[in-house]
Amino acid sequence: MTEHDTYYSTTRAQQPRKKVAGVCVNVANRLDMPTWLVRVITVLLALKAPVLVVMAYFIAWIVLSERT
């Protein structure tokens, strides 16, 4: 493994996995679930009750925000 490979792998690992605000990633990490499953559940719930999901997503965005 060269120095370039080491640099690339460390910077690649540090990139955030966020899509929109990182809410699904944070929820998945807290519930120990795969991120894709949380995203699928969110989309399915949004199809059933969009207003409720948007409100919950916004609240989760504020509550689960990263503290820098």
Contacts in CASP RR format, 6 or more apart in sequence:
PFRMAT RR
TARGET T0000
AUTHOR 0000-0000-0000
METHOD contacts of the structure
MODEL  1
MTEHDTYYSTTRAQQPRKKVAGVCVNVANRLDMPTWLVRVITVLLALKAP
VLVVMAYFIAWIVLSERT
16 22 0 8 1.000
17 25 0 8 1.000
17 35 0 8 1.000
18 25 0 8 1.000
19 25 0 8 1.000
19 39 0 8 1.000
21 57 0 8 1.000
21 61 0 8 1.000
21 65 0 8 1.000
22 61 0 8 1.000
22 64 0 8 1.000
23 57 0 8 1.000
23 60 0 8 1.000
23 61 0 8 1.000
23 64 0 8 1.000
24 35 0 8 1.000
24 38 0 8 1.000
24 39 0 8 1.000
24 42 0 8 1.000
25 35 0 8 1.000
25 38 0 8 1.000
26 60 0 8 1.000
26 64 0 8 1.000
27 33 0 8 1.000
27 38 0 8 1.000
27 60 0 8 1.000
27 64 0 8 1.000
28 34 0 8 1.000
28 35 0 8 1.000
28 37 0 8 1.000
28 38 0 8 1.000
30 64 0 8 1.000
31 38 0 8 1.000
42 53 0 8 1.000
42 57 0 8 1.000
45 52 0 8 1.000
45 53 0 8 1.000
46 53 0 8 1.000
46 54 0 8 1.000
END
